[in-house]
C-alpha cells in the first residue's frame, strides 16, 4: 500500500523520464518545460517528504515501505536516462568549447549533478521513514540503521539499499512473500539466452563451419555482449530483481535457493564471457594492426600499447561490470552462511573477493555451493 503523495511523486518522475529521454535522443525540449517540471517536482517532493515525516511519526511502517517501493521503482528510468542525457550534453558542449578546454562542459556537468542530487532526496524520504520507525521500535540495530541511512543519500546504491530496507520492513511486519518463479529464474534465463547465442558465435568464428553464407549472422551475434551489458548494467532491472530475490531468500534463511542459484548462474554465464573475451581480443587486434605495420623501431611499440589499451581497458571494465550481477547470489549465500555460523569471517571475506575476480569466481562458487550443500 502506497500513499497518495508517493504515487504523485512517482507519476511526476515518470513524466520527467520522458523529458530526459527527449534530451538523451537529442530531440528539441524547451528549457521552460524542463524548468517547469523541475519546479513542480520540488513542490511534489516537498509534499512527499512531509508525508514521509507524518508516516514516521505515526509509525505506519506498512504504508512507508509501500511508498518507498513505488517511488524507487519509478525513479530508476529517470536516473538511467538522466545519465545518458548528461553524457551526451557534456560531450557535445565540451567538444564545441575547445578554446576553453571544455570548461563549459564541466560546468554543465556540475549543474546536472547538483540538480540530479536534489531530485534524489525526495525519492529517499520513505526509505528513511522506514528506517526511523524500525530503529525506534528496536526492530533493527544501530549499524544497519546508520549504514542504510547513509546509502539513501548516495547515487546508485540508494536503490539497492532501499530494496534491503523494504524487504526487512516486510519481514518485520510479517508480510514478506517468497520469491516467484519468474524472479528466481529471470537472471538465469537472460544469461542462458545470451550464452547460447554467444556459444554459436564462438563455434562459428573459431571453426568457420558455417561457411561464408553465415557471415552476416556471425556479425550480428558479435553484438551479444553489448546487448548483455545493456540488460545487466545499463538498465539494471534484471539485476535488481535478482537482488530482491536474494534478499528475500536471505531473510527467509533459504540457503538451498541461494546455493542452487549461484551455481547455475555462474555456470550458465561461461559461454557469454568467453565470447566477450574473444570479441575484445578481436577489437584489440584490429586497433593494433595499423600501428604494428607502422612500427619501425623498438621505441615505436609504445604506440601499439597505447592504441591497444583503448580497446583493452573498456573491455575489462565492461566485463567486470557484467560480472557483478552474476555474483549477487554467491555473495548473499556467503552472508547467510556466515549468519548461520557455517563459515568463519575470514572464509567469507576471501570468497567474497574471489567472486569478483575473473575465472576465480567460478571456482569459488563451486567450492561455496559444495560447502553449503554439505552443511545444509
C-alpha positions as CSV (number, residue, x, y, z in Angstrom):
1,X,0.0,0.0,0.0
2,X,1.4,3.4,-1.0
3,X,0.3,6.9,0.0
4,X,-1.2,9.4,-2.4
5,X,1.8,11.7,-2.2
6,X,4.2,8.9,-3.1
7,X,2.1,7.9,-6.1
8,X,2.1,11.6,-7.2
9,X,5.9,11.7,-6.9
10,X,6.2,8.5,-8.9
11,X,3.9,9.8,-11.6
12,X,5.9,13.1,-11.9
13,X,9.2,11.1,-12.1
14,X,7.7,9.2,-15.0
15,X,6.9,12.4,-16.8
16,X,10.4,13.6,-16.1
17,X,11.8,10.4,-17.6
18,X,10.0,11.3,-20.8
19,X,11.6,14.8,-20.8
20,X,15.0,13.4,-20.1
21,X,14.6,10.8,-22.9
22,X,14.0,13.6,-25.3
23,X,17.3,15.2,-24.2
24,X,19.1,11.9,-24.5
25,X,17.7,11.4,-28.0
26,X,18.7,15.0,-29.0
27,X,15.1,15.9,-29.5
28,X,14.0,19.6,-29.0
29,X,13.0,20.1,-25.4
30,X,12.0,23.6,-24.5
31,X,14.1,24.9,-21.5
32,X,10.9,26.4,-20.0
33,X,9.3,23.0,-20.0
34,X,12.2,21.4,-18.2
35,X,12.4,24.2,-15.7
36,X,8.6,24.0,-15.1
37,X,8.9,20.3,-14.5
38,X,11.7,20.8,-12.0
39,X,9.8,23.5,-10.1
40,X,6.7,21.3,-9.8
41,X,8.9,18.3,-8.9
42,X,10.3,20.2,-5.9
43,X,6.8,21.1,-4.8
44,X,5.6,17.5,-5.1
45,X,8.9,16.3,-3.5
46,X,8.4,18.6,-0.5
47,X,4.9,17.2,-0.1
48,X,6.3,13.7,-0.2
49,X,8.9,14.5,2.4
50,X,6.2,15.9,4.7
51,X,4.2,12.8,4.1
52,X,7.1,10.6,5.0
53,X,7.6,12.5,8.2
54,X,4.0,12.0,9.0
55,X,4.2,8.3,8.4
56,X,7.3,8.1,10.6
57,X,5.6,9.9,13.5
58,X,2.5,7.6,13.1
59,X,4.9,4.6,13.0
60,X,3.0,3.4,9.8
61,X,5.6,1.1,8.6
62,X,3.4,-0.7,6.1
63,X,2.4,2.4,4.1
64,X,6.0,3.8,4.4
65,X,7.6,0.6,2.8
66,X,4.9,0.5,0.1
67,X,5.5,4.1,-0.7
68,X,9.3,3.6,-0.8
69,X,8.9,0.7,-3.2
70,X,6.7,2.7,-5.6
71,X,9.0,5.8,-5.6
72,X,12.3,4.0,-6.0
73,X,11.0,1.8,-8.9
74,X,9.7,4.9,-10.7
75,X,13.0,6.7,-10.2
76,X,15.1,4.1,-12.0
77,X,14.2,5.0,-15.6
78,X,14.6,8.7,-14.8
79,X,18.1,8.4,-13.4
80,X,19.2,6.0,-16.1
81,X,18.0,8.3,-18.9
82,X,19.4,11.3,-17.0
83,X,22.9,9.8,-17.0
84,X,22.6,9.2,-20.8
85,X,21.4,12.8,-21.4
86,X,24.2,14.2,-19.1
87,X,26.9,12.3,-21.0
88,X,25.6,13.4,-24.4
89,X,25.2,17.1,-23.5
90,X,28.6,17.3,-21.7
91,X,30.4,15.6,-24.7
92,X,28.6,17.9,-27.2
93,X,29.2,21.1,-25.3
94,X,32.7,20.2,-24.3
95,X,33.7,19.4,-27.9
96,X,32.4,22.7,-29.1
97,X,34.3,24.6,-26.4
98,X,37.8,23.7,-27.5
99,X,39.0,27.3,-26.9
100,X,38.4,26.9,-23.1
101,X,39.5,23.2,-22.9
102,X,35.9,22.0,-22.5
103,X,35.3,24.1,-19.3
104,X,31.7,24.8,-20.3
105,X,31.0,21.1,-20.5
106,X,32.5,20.7,-17.0
107,X,30.2,23.5,-15.6
108,X,27.1,21.9,-17.2
109,X,28.1,18.5,-15.8
110,X,28.4,20.1,-12.3
111,X,25.0,21.7,-12.7
112,X,23.4,18.4,-13.8
113,X,24.9,16.6,-10.9
114,X,23.7,19.1,-8.3
115,X,20.1,19.1,-9.8
116,X,20.1,15.3,-10.0
117,X,21.1,15.0,-6.4
118,X,18.3,17.4,-5.4
119,X,15.9,15.2,-7.3
120,X,17.3,12.1,-5.5
121,X,16.5,13.5,-2.0
122,X,12.6,13.2,-2.1
123,X,12.9,9.6,-3.5
124,X,14.7,8.5,-0.3
125,X,12.3,10.1,2.1
126,X,10.1,7.0,2.6
127,X,13.0,4.6,3.0
128,X,14.4,6.9,5.7
129,X,11.0,6.9,7.3
130,X,11.1,3.1,7.4
131,X,14.5,3.1,9.0
132,X,13.4,5.6,11.6
133,X,10.3,3.6,12.5
134,X,12.2,0.3,12.7
135,X,15.0,1.8,14.7
136,X,12.6,3.4,17.2
137,X,10.8,0.1,17.7
138,X,14.2,-1.6,18.0
139,X,13.5,-3.9,15.0
140,X,16.9,-3.1,13.5
141,X,20.3,-2.5,15.0
142,X,22.4,0.7,15.1
143,X,24.8,-0.5,12.4
144,X,22.1,-1.4,10.0
145,X,20.3,1.9,10.6
146,X,23.4,4.1,10.2
147,X,24.7,2.2,7.1
148,X,21.4,2.3,5.2
149,X,20.7,5.9,6.2
150,X,24.0,6.9,4.5
151,X,23.2,4.8,1.5
152,X,19.9,6.6,0.9
153,X,21.8,9.7,0.1
154,X,24.3,8.2,-2.4
155,X,23.7,7.7,-6.2
156,X,23.0,4.1,-7.4
157,X,23.5,2.3,-4.1
158,X,20.4,4.1,-2.8
159,X,18.2,1.8,-4.9
160,X,19.9,-1.4,-3.6
161,X,19.7,0.0,0.0
162,X,16.0,0.8,-0.5
163,X,15.4,-2.8,-1.6
164,X,17.0,-4.2,1.5
165,X,15.1,-1.7,3.8
166,X,11.8,-2.5,2.1
167,X,12.3,-6.3,2.4
168,X,13.4,-6.0,6.0
169,X,10.3,-3.9,6.8
170,X,8.1,-6.5,5.2
171,X,9.9,-9.3,7.1
172,X,9.3,-7.5,10.4
173,X,5.7,-6.8,9.5
174,X,5.2,-10.5,8.6
175,X,4.0,-9.6,5.0
176,X,7.1,-10.9,3.2
177,X,6.4,-13.0,0.2
178,X,8.5,-15.8,-1.2
179,X,10.2,-15.1,-4.5
180,X,8.1,-16.0,-7.5
181,X,9.3,-18.5,-10.2
182,X,9.9,-15.6,-12.6
183,X,12.1,-13.6,-10.2
184,X,14.1,-16.8,-9.2
185,X,14.9,-17.6,-12.8
186,X,15.0,-14.3,-14.6
187,X,18.7,-13.7,-14.3
188,X,19.5,-17.3,-15.2
189,X,17.2,-17.1,-18.2
190,X,18.7,-13.9,-19.6
191,X,22.2,-15.3,-19.2
192,X,21.2,-18.6,-20.8
193,X,19.8,-16.9,-23.9
194,X,22.9,-14.7,-24.2
195,X,25.2,-17.7,-23.6
196,X,23.5,-19.8,-26.2
197,X,23.9,-17.1,-28.8
198,X,27.5,-16.5,-27.6
199,X,28.3,-20.2,-27.9
200,X,27.0,-20.2,-31.5
201,X,29.2,-17.2,-32.3
202,X,32.3,-18.8,-30.7
203,X,31.9,-22.0,-32.6
204,X,31.2,-20.2,-35.9
205,X,34.1,-17.8,-35.5
206,X,36.6,-20.3,-34.3
207,X,36.0,-23.1,-36.8
208,X,34.1,-21.4,-39.7
209,X,32.0,-24.5,-40.0
210,X,29.0,-22.5,-41.2
211,X,30.9,-21.1,-44.3
212,X,30.7,-17.6,-45.7
213,X,27.0,-17.7,-46.1
214,X,26.6,-17.1,-42.4
215,X,29.0,-14.1,-42.2
216,X,26.1,-11.8,-41.5
217,X,24.8,-14.0,-38.7
218,X,28.2,-14.0,-37.1
219,X,28.5,-10.3,-37.4
220,X,25.1,-9.7,-35.7
221,X,25.9,-12.3,-33.0
222,X,29.1,-10.3,-32.2
223,X,26.8,-7.7,-30.6
224,X,25.5,-10.2,-27.9
225,X,28.0,-8.9,-25.2
226,X,26.9,-5.3,-25.9
227,X,23.2,-6.3,-25.6
228,X,24.0,-8.3,-22.4
229,X,25.8,-5.2,-21.0
230,X,22.7,-3.1,-21.7
231,X,20.4,-5.6,-19.9
232,X,22.7,-6.4,-17.0
233,X,24.3,-3.0,-16.4
234,X,22.9,0.0,-18.3
235,X,19.3,-0.8,-17.5
236,X,19.6,-2.8,-14.3
237,X,16.1,-4.2,-14.0
238,X,17.2,-7.8,-14.1
239,X,20.0,-7.4,-11.5
240,X,17.5,-5.6,-9.2
241,X,15.0,-8.5,-9.5
242,X,17.8,-10.9,-8.7
243,X,19.0,-8.8,-5.8
244,X,15.5,-8.6,-4.3
245,X,15.2,-12.3,-4.7
246,X,18.5,-12.8,-2.9
247,X,17.5,-10.5,-0.1
248,X,14.2,-12.4,0.4
249,X,16.0,-15.7,0.4
250,X,18.5,-14.4,3.0
251,X,15.8,-13.1,5.3
252,X,13.9,-16.4,5.0
253,X,17.1,-18.4,5.6
254,X,16.6,-20.2,2.3
255,X,20.2,-21.4,1.9
256,X,19.2,-24.0,-0.7
257,X,17.7,-21.4,-3.1
258,X,20.9,-19.3,-2.8
259,X,23.2,-22.3,-3.3
260,X,21.4,-23.5,-6.3
261,X,21.0,-20.1,-7.9
262,X,24.6,-19.0,-7.5
263,X,25.9,-22.3,-9.0
264,X,23.5,-22.2,-12.0
265,X,24.2,-18.5,-12.8
266,X,27.9,-18.9,-12.7
267,X,28.0,-22.0,-14.9
268,X,25.4,-20.6,-17.4
269,X,27.4,-17.4,-17.9
270,X,30.6,-19.1,-19.1
271,X,29.9,-19.0,-22.9
272,X,28.9,-15.4,-22.8
273,X,32.1,-14.3,-21.0
274,X,34.2,-16.5,-23.4
275,X,32.6,-14.6,-26.3
276,X,33.1,-11.3,-24.5
277,X,36.8,-12.1,-24.2
278,X,37.2,-13.2,-27.8
279,X,35.3,-10.1,-29.1
280,X,37.5,-7.9,-27.0
281,X,40.6,-9.7,-28.4
282,X,39.4,-9.1,-32.0
283,X,38.8,-5.4,-31.3
284,X,42.2,-5.0,-29.7
285,X,43.9,-6.8,-32.6
286,X,42.1,-4.6,-35.1
287,X,43.1,-1.5,-33.3
288,X,46.7,-2.7,-33.0
289,X,47.1,-3.8,-36.6
290,X,47.9,-0.5,-38.2
291,X,50.4,0.6,-35.5
292,X,52.2,-2.7,-35.9
293,X,52.6,-2.2,-39.6
294,X,53.9,1.3,-39.0
295,X,56.4,0.4,-36.3
296,X,60.0,0.6,-37.4
297,X,62.0,0.9,-34.2
298,X,61.6,-0.6,-30.7
299,X,60.6,2.8,-29.3
300,X,57.6,2.9,-31.6
301,X,56.0,0.0,-29.7
302,X,54.7,2.3,-27.0
303,X,52.2,3.5,-29.6
304,X,51.0,-0.1,-30.0
305,X,50.5,-0.4,-26.3
306,X,48.6,2.9,-26.1
307,X,46.3,2.0,-29.0
308,X,45.7,-1.5,-27.6
309,X,44.7,0.0,-24.3
310,X,41.9,1.9,-26.0
311,X,40.3,-1.5,-26.5
312,X,41.6,-3.4,-23.5
313,X,40.6,-1.0,-20.7
314,X,36.9,-0.5,-21.8
315,X,36.6,-4.3,-22.4
316,X,37.8,-5.1,-18.9
317,X,35.7,-2.5,-17.3
318,X,32.6,-3.7,-19.2
319,X,33.3,-7.3,-18.4
320,X,33.8,-6.5,-14.7
321,X,30.5,-4.6,-14.5
322,X,28.8,-7.6,-16.1
323,X,30.4,-9.9,-13.6
324,X,28.9,-8.0,-10.6
325,X,25.2,-9.1,-11.2
326,X,26.3,-12.7,-11.6
327,X,27.8,-12.6,-8.1
328,X,24.7,-11.4,-6.3
329,X,23.5,-14.9,-5.3
330,X,27.0,-16.0,-4.3
331,X,27.7,-13.1,-2.0
332,X,24.3,-13.4,-0.4
333,X,24.8,-17.1,0.1
334,X,28.1,-16.4,1.8
335,X,26.4,-13.8,4.0
336,X,23.7,-16.3,5.0
337,X,26.3,-19.0,5.8
338,X,28.2,-16.5,8.0
339,X,24.9,-15.5,9.7
340,X,24.2,-19.2,10.4
341,X,27.8,-19.7,11.6
342,X,28.6,-22.3,8.9
343,X,31.7,-20.4,7.9
344,X,34.2,-18.1,9.5
345,X,34.5,-14.4,8.8
346,X,37.9,-15.0,7.1
347,X,36.4,-17.7,4.8
348,X,33.5,-15.3,3.9
349,X,35.8,-12.4,3.1
350,X,38.2,-14.5,1.0
351,X,35.4,-15.9,-1.2
352,X,33.5,-12.6,-1.5
353,X,36.7,-11.1,-3.0
354,X,37.1,-14.2,-5.3
355,X,33.6,-13.7,-6.6
356,X,34.8,-10.5,-8.3
357,X,37.9,-12.0,-10.0
358,X,37.5,-13.5,-13.4
359,X,37.7,-17.3,-13.5
360,X,38.4,-17.5,-9.8
361,X,34.7,-16.5,-9.3
362,X,33.6,-19.8,-10.9
363,X,35.9,-21.9,-8.8
364,X,34.9,-20.1,-5.6
365,X,31.2,-20.6,-6.5
366,X,31.6,-24.3,-6.9
367,X,33.5,-24.5,-3.6
368,X,31.0,-22.4,-1.7
369,X,28.0,-24.3,-3.2
370,X,29.5,-27.6,-2.2
371,X,30.1,-26.4,1.3
372,X,26.6,-25.0,1.6
373,X,25.2,-28.3,0.4
374,X,27.2,-30.3,2.9
375,X,26.1,-28.1,5.8
376,X,22.6,-27.6,4.6
